[in-house]
Amino acid sequence: MRTLLVALFLVSAAFLVHPPLAGQMVEESLAQDPGPLDFIRGDGYEQWILQSLAGDALVGISADGRLVPRLADRWQVQQDGTIHFHLRPDARYPDGRPVRAEDVVWTVQQLLQDPGASPTKRAILEGATVGSNQGSPWIRSPRPQGRLLLELARVPIAQVGHPEGGSGPFAFRKASGAWIFTRRDHFLKPRVDGIRFRLLPDPAGVMTALEKGWLSIGAPATRRQTGTPPTHRLLTQPMHAQLVVWSRLGADPLRQMERWRKDAFPSHLLGQNARPSRGLWPETLGFQPRPIAQGPTPPQGGGTLRLLYGAGEASVEKLLLALRERARRDGIELQITPLEQGLLTERLQNGDFQLACSMVVFEPHPWAVLEYLEPNGPMNFTGWRHPRLAELLARIRQPGDPAWSDLQALWAQAPAALPLLDFQSVIWVDKRLEVEPSPMGLYLHTPGAAGWRWRL
């Protein structure tokens, strides 16, 4: 649940502005080190990008949010909630071995049993059982089948005994200072030869590289989103992404921030990337704006609030500085403290904070917001609970059910989190590179990067 689409890396000045297309790699960057490729323990937005290139889940989600086949070319839902999957016969790992039911069983069991497994994936599979029948895997879960199928798109299947092994459209290797993915013989039939990432956390360096036309794709600086270079075109993508603040001090600080977010962020600060949030849950997921329910009027004047956020996110820091200035107008001292991302995640998971801020990228379905509410939800950092939660969850079977409105009203009584900003990605893309935009970004849908191609 990390940041929006990342920027690209600065290649050697000897790299031509328009190199030959034959054999050309798509050159990109990562804003932070994703760590080793690991389909069991790896988590976070950058790791998801790596896994989407090197791995396959049982099902995929198309750019328009529909469920589509991936490793499984078909599936059947039984009355007892069991989902049986039929695996593609042409799905193979890089060593040539076909993907088998035992790989599915091993991956799910590891995610459920490994204490260091991805919290996001473990939450998806909570309460699930897995097995195989005549060479076909099955999964049974207390979740509604529609929700489980959509969430399984976030669970790539690793090879038995190899948490780094995936069957995806690109083969992965780590080189000195680079994460390199090269095209495989794969059922998605990728049309670009490969993608190479390097670490470039400095937005100024990314902007320089973009302006010189050295990079295939990149996110321009917030205040400089005009004047796209002649080598690139401008692409915008509405995103299921928000800047969120969690509170362990109850709802009162969030009520204050709900007022502040309306006028803390001037348009020149946000540019084309963001706008102040209007409700509690993303409108892009189909939720109507709903404010926090009225409560006791917070005391005016005086007081200190301490807020943690991820270090190295310069754009987030600027936004929080603006929020701090707005708080001072109400006599509140908002102390903002940057933490290395791993330490921030640890503090969130341990509940060791007053207020904490992070970027959240939601799954493309309304059940994604339940990560705030469910007892073991990966975004329930405050231990939020309510006696009516189980009753309302049992009434939700599909998007649009009336119980969604009741559930949102329940959350609005005393929420533990408040979105400050809704985001869209604004990127520059090489004019010769055809990509498919999506609310999930360019990577996380099917076919994702496997569907890109260079125009001849």
C-alpha positions in Angstrom: 0.0 0.0 0.0 2.5 2.4 -1.1 3.0 5.4 -3.4 1.7 6.2 -6.8 3.4 5.3 -10.1 7.1 5.7 -9.7 9.6 7.7 -11.8 12.4 6.6 -14.0 16.1 6.4 -13.8 18.8 8.6 -15.2 20.8 6.6 -17.8 24.2 7.5 -19.2 24.5 10.7 -21.2 25.8 8.6 -24.0 22.4 7.0 -24.4 20.7 8.3 -27.6 17.4 10.2 -27.4 15.9 7.9 -30.0 17.9 4.7 -30.0 17.0 1.9 -32.4 13.8 0.1 -31.4 15.1 -3.4 -32.1 16.0 -5.0 -28.8 15.3 -1.7 -26.9 14.6 -2.0 -23.2 12.0 0.1 -21.5 14.1 2.2 -19.0 12.5 3.0 -15.7 13.4 3.7 -12.1 12.2 2.8 -8.6 11.9 5.6 -6.0 13.0 3.2 -3.3 14.6 -0.2 -3.0 11.9 -3.0 -3.1 14.2 -5.6 -1.6 14.7 -9.1 -3.0 12.0 -10.5 -5.2 9.9 -12.6 -2.8 6.4 -13.9 -3.5 5.9 -14.9 0.1 7.4 -12.1 2.2 7.6 -9.2 -0.3 5.1 -6.4 0.2 4.7 -2.8 -0.8 4.0 -1.0 -4.1 7.5 -1.4 -5.6 7.6 -5.1 -4.7 4.1 -5.5 -6.3 5.5 -4.1 -9.5 8.4 -6.7 -9.5 5.9 -9.5 -8.7 3.5 -8.4 -11.5 6.3 -8.7 -14.1 7.9 -12.0 -12.8 4.8 -13.8 -11.5 1.3 -14.9 -12.3 -1.7 -15.1 -10.0 -4.6 -17.5 -10.6 -6.7 -14.7 -11.9 -6.1 -11.2 -13.2 -8.0 -7.9 -13.3 -8.3 -6.0 -16.6 -7.7 -2.3 -17.1 -11.4 -1.7 -16.7 -11.7 -3.7 -13.5 -13.1 -7.0 -14.8 -12.0 -10.4 -13.6 -10.0 -12.2 -16.3 -8.1 -15.5 -16.6 -4.5 -15.6 -15.7 -2.8 -18.8 -14.5 -6.2 -20.4 -14.4 -8.0 -20.4 -17.7 -11.3 -21.2 -16.0 -12.8 -21.8 -12.6 -16.0 -23.1 -10.9 -17.6 -21.9 -7.7 -19.3 -24.5 -5.6 -22.2 -24.0 -3.3 -20.1 -24.6 -0.2 -17.8 -21.7 -1.3 -15.0 -23.8 -2.7 -13.5 -22.4 -5.9 -11.9 -25.0 -8.3 -9.3 -23.7 -10.7 -8.2 -25.3 -14.0 -4.5 -24.4 -14.6 -3.2 -23.5 -18.1 -1.1 -26.3 -19.5 1.3 -23.8 -21.1 2.1 -22.0 -17.8 5.7 -22.7 -16.9 8.5 -21.5 -14.6 11.8 -20.3 -16.0 13.4 -23.8 -15.4 10.7 -25.2 -17.8 8.6 -27.0 -15.2 4.9 -26.5 -15.6 2.9 -24.7 -12.9 1.1 -27.4 -10.9 -1.5 -27.6 -8.2 1.2 -28.3 -5.6 2.7 -24.8 -6.4 -0.7 -23.2 -5.5 -1.1 -25.3 -2.4 2.5 -24.5 -1.2 2.2 -20.8 -1.9 -1.1 -20.4 0.0 0.2 -22.5 2.9 3.4 -20.5 3.2 1.4 -17.2 3.2 -0.7 -18.5 6.0 2.0 -20.1 8.1 5.2 -17.9 7.6 5.2 -15.3 10.4 7.1 -13.0 8.0 4.7 -13.4 5.1 3.2 -10.4 3.4 0.5 -8.9 5.7 -1.5 -7.9 2.6 -1.6 -11.5 1.2 -2.1 -13.1 4.6 -5.1 -10.9 5.2 -6.6 -12.0 1.9 -6.2 -15.6 2.7 -7.3 -15.5 6.4 -9.5 -18.4 7.2 -8.9 -20.1 3.8 -8.1 -23.7 3.2 -6.4 -25.0 0.1 -6.0 -28.4 -1.6 -6.0 -30.2 -4.9 -8.2 -32.7 -6.7 -7.0 -34.6 -9.7 -4.3 -32.1 -10.5 -6.5 -29.0 -10.1 -6.1 -26.7 -7.1 -9.1 -25.5 -5.0 -9.4 -22.7 -2.3 -12.2 -22.4 0.2 -12.6 -19.2 2.2 -15.2 -17.5 4.5 -15.0 -14.5 2.2 -17.7 -14.0 -0.5 -16.5 -15.7 -3.6 -16.7 -12.5 -5.7 -14.4 -10.7 -3.2 -12.0 -13.6 -2.9 -11.6 -14.0 -6.7 -10.8 -10.3 -7.1 -8.3 -10.3 -4.2 -6.5 -13.4 -5.5 -5.3 -11.2 -8.3 -2.8 -9.9 -5.7 -1.4 -13.4 -4.9 1.1 -14.6 -7.5 1.9 -18.3 -7.3 5.5 -19.2 -6.4 7.3 -22.4 -7.3 7.4 -25.0 -4.5 10.4 -24.3 -2.4 11.4 -21.1 -4.3 9.7 -18.0 -2.9 11.6 -16.0 -5.5 10.4 -18.1 -8.4 7.5 -16.9 -10.6 6.0 -18.0 -13.9 5.3 -14.4 -15.2 5.8 -12.9 -18.6 9.3 -11.6 -17.8 12.4 -13.4 -16.3 14.0 -11.5 -13.5 17.7 -11.0 -12.6 19.3 -8.5 -10.2 22.4 -6.8 -11.6 24.6 -4.2 -10.0 22.3 -1.3 -9.2 19.6 -2.6 -11.5 16.5 -4.8 -11.6 16.2 -6.3 -15.1 13.3 -8.1 -16.6 13.5 -9.8 -20.0 10.7 -11.3 -22.1 9.8 -15.0 -21.7 7.9 -17.4 -23.9 4.6 -16.8 -22.0 0.9 -17.2 -22.6 0.5 -13.4 -22.4 3.0 -13.1 -25.3 4.8 -9.9 -24.1 5.7 -7.6 -26.9 8.5 -5.5 -25.4 12.0 -7.1 -25.0 12.4 -6.1 -21.4 12.2 -3.5 -18.7 15.2 -2.2 -16.6 14.8 -0.4 -13.3 17.4 1.5 -11.4 17.1 3.3 -8.1 16.5 7.0 -8.5 14.9 8.6 -5.4 15.7 12.2 -6.5 12.8 13.7 -8.4 15.1 16.4 -9.8 17.2 13.8 -11.5 14.1 12.1 -12.9 12.9 15.5 -14.3 16.3 16.2 -15.9 16.3 12.8 -17.6 12.8 13.2 -18.8 13.4 16.7 -20.3 16.4 15.3 -22.2 14.3 12.4 -23.6 16.5 9.7 -22.2 13.7 7.8 -20.4 10.8 5.8 -21.6 8.3 6.8 -18.9 8.5 9.1 -16.0 6.6 11.2 -13.5 7.3 15.0 -14.0 7.8 17.3 -11.1 4.5 18.5 -9.6 5.0 22.1 -10.5 6.4 21.5 -14.0 3.8 19.4 -15.7 3.6 21.7 -18.8 6.0 21.6 -21.7 6.1 17.9 -22.3 9.3 17.2 -24.3 8.9 16.4 -28.0 10.0 12.8 -27.4 7.1 12.1 -25.0 3.3 12.5 -24.6 1.3 13.3 -21.4 -0.8 10.5 -19.9 -3.1 10.9 -16.9 -4.6 8.0 -15.0 -7.3 8.3 -12.2 -6.0 6.2 -9.4 -7.5 4.3 -6.4 -5.0 6.1 -4.3 -5.2 8.5 -1.4 -2.9 10.2 1.2 -4.3 8.8 4.5 -3.8 9.8 8.2 -4.4 7.2 10.9 -5.2 8.3 14.5 -4.8 6.4 17.7 -6.1 9.5 19.6 -9.7 8.9 18.5 -11.7 10.7 15.9 -11.3 14.3 17.2 -8.0 15.0 15.5 -9.5 13.6 12.3 -12.5 15.9 12.6 -10.0 18.8 12.8 -8.1 17.5 9.7 -11.4 17.1 7.9 -11.8 20.8 8.1 -8.2 21.6 7.4 -8.0 19.5 4.2 -10.6 21.8 2.5 -8.3 24.8 2.5 -4.8 23.5 3.4 -3.7 22.6 -0.1 -3.8 25.4 -2.7 -4.0 24.3 -6.4 -0.5 25.5 -7.2 0.8 23.0 -4.6 -1.2 20.1 -5.9 -0.8 20.6 -9.6 -2.6 18.0 -11.7 -1.8 15.1 -9.4 -4.3 15.5 -6.6 -7.3 17.2 -5.1 -8.6 17.3 -1.5 -10.6 14.2 -0.5 -14.3 14.8 0.1 -15.3 11.8 2.1 -13.9 8.8 4.1 -13.7 6.2 1.4 -12.5 6.5 -2.3 -15.1 7.8 -4.7 -13.3 5.9 -7.4 -14.5 2.7 -5.8 -18.1 3.8 -6.0 -18.6 5.4 -2.5 -20.5 8.6 -2.1 -18.7 11.3 0.0 -19.6 10.9 3.7 -18.2 13.1 6.4 -17.3 12.1 9.9 -20.4 12.1 12.1 -20.7 15.1 14.3 -19.3 14.7 17.8 -18.2 17.0 20.6 -16.6 20.2 19.4 -12.8 19.8 19.7 -11.2 22.3 22.0 -9.9 25.4 20.2 -6.4 26.6 20.7 -3.4 25.0 22.2 -2.3 21.4 22.1 0.2 19.4 20.2 -0.3 16.6 17.7 2.6 14.3 16.6 2.4 12.9 13.1 4.8 10.3 11.5 5.4 9.9 7.7 7.7 8.2 5.3 11.1 9.9 4.9 12.2 10.6 1.3 8.8 11.4 0.0 9.4 15.1 -0.8 6.0 15.8 -2.2 4.3 14.3 0.8 6.5 16.4 3.1 5.4 19.6 1.3 1.8 18.7 1.7 2.2 18.0 5.4 4.0 21.3 5.9 1.0 23.1 4.3 -1.3 21.1 6.7 0.9 22.2 9.6 0.5 25.8 8.7 -3.3 25.4 8.5 -3.3 23.7 12.0 -1.5 26.7 13.5 -4.4 28.9 12.5 -6.5 26.8 14.9 -3.8 27.1 17.6 -2.6 23.5 17.1 1.0 22.6 16.9 1.3 19.7 14.4 4.7 18.1 14.7 5.6 16.1 11.7 8.4 13.5 11.9 9.9 11.6 9.0 10.8 8.0 9.5 12.6 5.5 7.2 9.9 3.5 5.4 10.6 0.2 7.1 10.6 1.8 10.6 7.3 3.7 9.7 5.7 0.4 8.7 6.9 -1.2 12.0 5.5 1.6 14.0 2.2 1.4 12.2 1.9 -2.4 12.7 2.8 -2.0 16.4 0.4 0.8 16.9 3.3 3.0 18.2 2.1 6.4 17.0 -0.4 9.2 17.7 -0.9 10.1 14.1 0.7 8.5 11.0 0.5 9.4 7.4 1.1 7.2 4.3 0.1 6.8 0.7 -2.5 4.1 0.1 -3.2 2.4 -3.3 -6.4 0.4 -3.0 -7.4 -2.7 -4.9 -10.0 -1.9 -7.6 -13.1 -3.1 -5.8 -15.1 -1.8 -2.8 -14.0 -4.7 -0.5 -10.6 -3.0 -0.4 -11.8 -0.5 2.3 -12.5 -3.4 4.7 -8.7 -3.5 5.3 -9.5 -0.5 7.6 -12.2 -2.3 9.6 -11.5 -6.1 9.8 -9.8 -7.2 13.0 -6.7 -8.4 11.2 -7.0 -6.1 8.2 -3.6 -4.9 7.0 -4.7 -1.2 7.4 -6.4 -1.6 10.8 -3.4 -0.1 12.7 -5.5 1.2 15.6 -7.4 -2.0 16.6 -10.7 -0.5 15.4 -13.7 -2.7 16.1 -17.4 -2.5 16.4 -20.0 -5.1 17.6 -22.1 -4.7 14.4 -19.2 -5.2 12.0 -19.7 -9.0 11.6 -23.5 -8.6 11.0 -23.0 -6.0 8.2 -20.2 -8.0 6.6 -22.4 -11.0 6.4 -25.0 -8.9 4.4 -22.5 -7.8 1.7 -22.3 -10.2 -1.2 -21.5 -7.9 -4.1 -20.8 -4.2 -5.0 -23.9 -2.0 -4.6 -25.5 -4.0 -1.8 -27.4 -1.7 0.6 -25.3 -2.9 3.5 -22.3 -1.0 2.1 -24.1 2.3 3.0 -24.8 1.0 6.5 -21.2 0.0 6.9 -19.9 3.3 5.8 -22.2 5.0 8.3 -20.8 2.8 11.0 -17.3 3.8 10.1 -18.2 7.5 10.0 -19.4 7.4 13.6 -15.7 7.1 14.8 -13.3 6.4 12.0 -9.6 5.6 12.7 -8.4 7.0 9.4 -9.0 10.0 7.2 -7.9 10.5 3.6 -6.5 14.0 2.9 -6.0 13.8 -0.9 -7.2 11.8 -3.8 -4.5 11.2 -6.5 -4.2 10.6 -10.2 -0.9 9.8 -11.9 0.5 12.2 -14.4 3.3 10.7 -16.4 5.3 11.3 -19.6 5.5 8.3 -22.0 7.8 7.9 -24.9 5.6 8.6 -28.0 6.8 5.4 -29.6 5.7 3.2 -26.6 2.1 2.1 -26.5 0.8 1.4 -23.0 -2.7 0.9 -21.5 -3.6 3.2 -18.7 -5.6 1.9 -15.7 -6.7 3.1 -12.3 -4.2 0.5 -11.0 -1.3 2.1 -12.9 0.5 0.6 -15.8 1.7 -2.6 -14.2 -0.9 -4.1 -11.8 -3.6 -5.1 -14.3 -3.6 -7.9 -16.9 -1.8 -7.9 -19.3 0.0 -4.9 -17.8 3.5 -4.4 -19.2 3.2 -7.6 -21.2 0.7 -5.7 -23.4 3.1 -2.8 -24.2 4.7 -2.5 -27.6 7.0 -0.2 -29.5 5.6 1.5 -32.6 7.8 0.8 -35.6 
